[in-house]
Amino acid sequence: MGRRGRGGGISKQEQIFGRNPVHEAIRAGRRQVYKLLIAEGVQERGSLAAAVQLAEERGIPIARVKRATLDHESNSHQGIAALVGPYPYSTLEDILGLAEERREPPLVLLLDIIQNPQNLGTLLRTAEAVGVHGAVIPERRGVEVTNAVVNASAGASEHLQIAVANIARAILFLKGHGLWIVGLEASADARSPDELDLTGPIGLVVGNEGQGMRRLVRESCDFRLRLPQRGKIDSLNAAVAGSVALYAVWRARGYADALTG
């Protein structure tokens, strides 16, 4: 279930900017990189130097261009850009297949109409960091994986399996494959992480920045999870809350032991 693309028509080439995003796009090797553009006079060190070295090893053309050329396209290019193919979306089957390959209970992040590219990028960056097997974004209304999202994720999105699907249908599909669906919500009847078993196959739902989960999605959840708070504000930002919840799942599964073992 799910689609490998978003929208119809002919696939277009895209540009991504920034040292980490470009380096990770080349390192991941999941989409075609047609050309690297390097600003003249830029210091080639760190991840920029690593990107250039990888491009040379893989036969990717490298062009030195005037900084003004990149300035015209982006105000955060950091002296490097890449001309790439479209983002390689996965399917739900791909995501579950990765969990099976790793011999781990599936952990899937479902994003119910996240509209801010920074928030989406942050969530994808955290998801990749804690070993989520894949993320699901909606077919309509939510933001897709654009250059801004790749940049906000520091290139983590290039390594992550991301599917495009109707979220309510994706939930039914995942339930049919044995996943428990946990919706993140700051409601009084939601449970804290210590009250839920987060060790099994889980789909974690993070709702829209303003309205939270839509009604049908909320009603499809097996459990609702709230993050305990002691401050005076009403709730956390969607990206922050989702990131904390992902780490709560990771901790519950004992994966943190791998850091010290």
C-alpha positions as CSV (number, residue, x, y, z in Angstrom):
1,M,0.0,0.0,0.0
2,G,1.1,3.6,-0.6
3,R,2.7,5.2,-3.6
4,R,6.2,5.9,-4.7
5,G,5.5,9.3,-5.9
6,R,3.3,12.3,-5.0
7,G,1.1,13.8,-7.7
8,G,1.2,12.9,-11.4
9,G,3.0,14.1,-14.5
10,I,6.6,13.8,-15.6
11,S,9.3,13.6,-12.8
12,K,11.3,16.8,-12.6
13,Q,14.9,17.4,-11.5
14,E,15.3,19.2,-8.2
15,Q,18.0,21.2,-6.4
16,I,19.0,20.7,-2.8
17,F,21.3,23.0,-1.0
18,G,23.6,22.9,2.1
19,R,26.6,20.8,3.1
20,N,24.9,18.1,5.2
21,P,21.9,17.7,2.9
22,V,24.0,17.3,-0.2
23,H,26.5,15.1,1.4
24,E,23.8,12.8,2.8
25,A,22.0,12.7,-0.6
26,I,25.1,11.4,-2.2
27,R,26.0,9.1,0.7
28,A,22.5,7.5,0.8
29,G,22.6,6.8,-2.9
30,R,18.8,6.6,-3.1
31,R,18.2,9.2,-5.7
32,Q,20.2,10.1,-8.8
33,V,22.6,13.0,-8.4
34,Y,23.3,14.6,-11.8
35,K,25.7,17.4,-10.9
36,L,27.4,19.1,-7.9
37,L,27.7,22.9,-7.9
38,I,30.4,24.4,-5.7
39,A,30.8,28.1,-5.1
40,E,34.2,29.5,-6.2
41,G,36.5,30.3,-3.3
42,V,34.6,28.3,-0.7
43,Q,36.7,26.4,1.8
44,E,36.4,22.7,1.0
45,R,36.4,21.1,4.4
46,G,34.1,19.1,6.6
47,S,30.9,17.7,5.0
48,L,31.5,19.8,1.9
49,A,34.9,18.2,1.3
50,A,33.3,14.8,2.0
51,A,30.6,15.5,-0.6
52,V,33.1,16.5,-3.2
53,Q,35.2,13.4,-2.6
54,L,32.1,11.1,-2.8
55,A,31.1,12.8,-6.0
56,E,34.5,12.2,-7.5
57,E,34.5,8.6,-6.5
58,R,31.1,8.0,-8.0
59,G,31.7,9.9,-11.2
60,I,29.3,12.8,-10.5
61,P,30.2,15.9,-12.5
62,I,31.4,18.8,-10.4
63,A,31.1,22.4,-11.5
64,R,32.6,25.5,-9.9
65,V,30.3,28.4,-10.2
66,K,30.2,32.0,-9.0
67,R,28.7,32.4,-5.5
68,A,26.1,34.8,-6.9
69,T,24.7,31.9,-9.0
70,L,23.9,30.0,-5.8
71,D,22.8,33.1,-4.0
72,H,20.2,33.6,-6.6
73,E,18.7,30.2,-5.9
74,S,19.1,30.0,-2.1
75,N,20.0,32.1,0.9
76,S,21.3,29.0,2.8
77,H,23.3,27.1,0.3
78,Q,26.6,27.1,2.3
79,G,28.6,27.1,-0.9
80,I,27.2,23.9,-2.3
81,A,24.2,22.6,-4.3
82,A,23.2,19.4,-6.1
83,L,21.0,18.8,-9.1
84,V,19.1,15.6,-8.2
85,G,16.2,13.4,-9.2
86,P,12.9,13.4,-7.4
87,Y,12.7,12.1,-3.8
88,P,12.4,8.3,-3.9
89,Y,9.2,7.7,-1.9
90,S,8.7,4.2,-0.5
91,T,5.6,2.1,0.2
92,L,4.2,0.7,3.5
93,E,5.3,-2.7,2.3
94,D,8.9,-1.4,2.0
95,I,8.8,0.0,5.5
96,L,7.5,-3.3,7.0
97,G,10.1,-5.1,5.0
98,L,12.9,-3.1,6.5
99,A,11.7,-4.0,10.0
100,E,11.6,-7.6,9.0
101,E,15.1,-7.4,7.5
102,R,16.4,-5.9,10.8
103,R,14.4,-8.4,12.8
104,E,12.8,-5.7,14.9
105,P,9.2,-5.0,15.8
106,P,8.1,-2.3,13.3
107,L,8.1,1.3,14.4
108,V,6.3,3.6,12.0
109,L,5.8,7.4,12.3
110,L,2.5,8.6,10.8
111,L,2.2,12.4,10.3
112,D,-1.3,13.6,10.1
113,I,-1.0,16.8,8.0
114,I,2.2,18.4,9.2
115,Q,2.3,21.7,7.3
116,N,5.5,23.3,8.4
117,P,8.7,22.2,6.5
118,Q,10.8,22.8,9.6
119,N,8.6,20.6,11.8
120,L,8.5,17.8,9.2
121,G,12.3,18.0,8.8
122,T,12.8,17.9,12.6
123,L,10.6,14.9,13.0
124,L,12.3,13.0,10.1
125,R,15.7,13.8,11.6
126,T,14.6,12.4,15.0
127,A,13.0,9.4,13.3
128,E,16.1,8.5,11.5
129,A,18.2,9.0,14.6
130,V,16.2,6.6,16.7
131,G,15.9,3.9,14.0
132,V,12.3,4.3,12.9
133,H,11.6,1.9,10.0
134,G,9.7,4.5,8.1
135,A,7.4,7.5,8.1
136,V,4.0,8.1,6.4
137,I,2.9,11.5,5.1
138,P,-0.6,12.2,3.7
139,E,-1.5,12.4,0.0
140,R,-2.9,15.9,0.3
141,R,-2.6,19.1,2.5
142,G,0.6,18.1,4.3
143,V,4.0,19.2,3.2
144,E,6.0,16.8,1.1
145,V,9.8,16.2,1.0
146,T,11.0,19.4,-0.5
147,N,14.5,21.0,-0.4
148,A,13.4,22.9,2.7
149,V,12.5,19.6,4.5
150,V,15.7,17.9,3.4
151,N,17.6,21.0,4.8
152,A,15.7,21.0,8.1
153,S,16.4,17.3,8.5
154,A,20.1,17.9,7.9
155,G,19.8,15.3,5.1
156,A,18.3,12.6,7.4
157,S,15.3,12.3,5.1
158,E,17.7,10.9,2.4
159,H,18.2,7.8,4.5
160,L,14.6,7.3,5.7
161,Q,11.8,5.3,4.1
162,I,8.9,7.7,3.6
163,A,5.6,6.6,2.1
164,V,2.7,8.7,0.8
165,A,-0.7,7.4,1.7
166,N,-4.2,8.2,3.1
167,I,-3.4,8.2,6.8
168,A,-6.6,6.5,7.9
169,R,-6.2,3.8,5.4
170,A,-2.5,3.4,6.3
171,I,-3.5,2.9,9.9
172,L,-5.9,0.1,8.9
173,F,-3.2,-1.5,6.8
174,L,-0.7,-1.4,9.6
175,K,-3.2,-2.7,12.1
176,G,-3.8,-5.6,9.8
177,H,-0.1,-6.4,10.0
178,G,-0.1,-6.4,13.8
179,L,0.8,-2.9,14.7
180,W,-0.7,-1.0,17.6
181,I,-1.5,2.6,16.7
182,V,-0.6,5.2,19.4
183,G,-1.8,8.8,18.8
184,L,0.1,11.6,20.4
185,E,-2.3,13.9,22.2
186,A,-2.3,16.2,25.3
187,S,-5.8,15.2,26.4
188,A,-6.8,14.3,29.9
189,D,-7.7,10.7,29.0
190,A,-4.5,10.0,27.2
191,R,-1.9,7.9,29.0
192,S,1.7,8.6,30.0
193,P,4.6,6.6,28.4
194,D,5.0,4.7,31.7
195,E,1.4,3.5,31.4
196,L,1.8,2.0,27.9
197,D,3.7,-1.0,26.6
198,L,5.8,0.6,23.8
199,T,8.0,-2.4,23.2
200,G,5.9,-4.1,20.5
201,P,5.1,-3.2,16.8
202,I,3.9,0.5,16.9
203,G,2.6,3.2,14.6
204,L,3.0,6.6,16.3
205,V,0.7,9.3,15.0
206,V,1.6,13.0,15.3
207,G,-1.2,15.4,14.4
208,N,-1.3,18.8,12.8
209,E,0.4,21.7,14.4
210,G,-2.8,23.5,15.2
211,Q,-5.7,21.0,15.2
212,G,-3.9,17.9,16.2
213,M,-5.2,14.6,14.8
214,R,-8.3,14.6,12.6
215,R,-11.3,12.9,14.1
216,L,-11.2,9.7,11.9
217,V,-7.5,9.3,12.6
218,R,-7.9,9.9,16.3
219,E,-10.7,7.3,16.5
220,S,-8.6,4.8,14.7
221,C,-5.9,4.9,17.4
222,D,-5.7,2.0,19.9
223,F,-4.2,4.2,22.5
224,R,-3.4,7.9,23.0
225,L,-0.2,9.0,24.5
226,R,0.4,12.2,26.4
227,L,3.8,13.6,27.6
228,P,3.8,14.6,31.3
229,Q,4.4,18.3,31.8
230,R,4.9,20.5,34.9
231,G,5.3,23.9,33.3
232,K,2.7,26.5,32.6
233,I,2.3,26.3,28.9
234,D,-0.5,24.2,27.4
235,S,1.4,22.0,25.0
236,L,4.7,21.3,23.2
237,N,5.4,22.1,19.6
238,A,4.4,19.2,17.3
239,A,7.9,18.5,16.2
240,V,9.3,18.6,19.8
241,A,6.5,16.5,21.2
242,G,6.8,13.9,18.4
243,S,10.6,13.8,18.9
244,V,10.2,13.3,22.7
245,A,7.6,10.5,22.1
246,L,10.0,8.8,19.6
247,Y,12.7,8.7,22.2
248,A,10.2,7.4,24.8
249,V,9.5,4.5,22.5
250,W,13.2,3.9,21.8
251,R,13.9,4.0,25.6
252,A,11.1,1.6,26.3
253,R,12.5,-0.9,23.8
254,G,15.8,-0.9,25.5
255,Y,17.7,0.4,22.5
256,A,19.5,2.8,24.8
257,D,21.4,-0.2,26.2
258,A,23.2,-0.4,22.8
259,L,24.8,3.0,23.5
260,T,26.5,1.7,26.7
261,G,26.8,-2.0,26.0
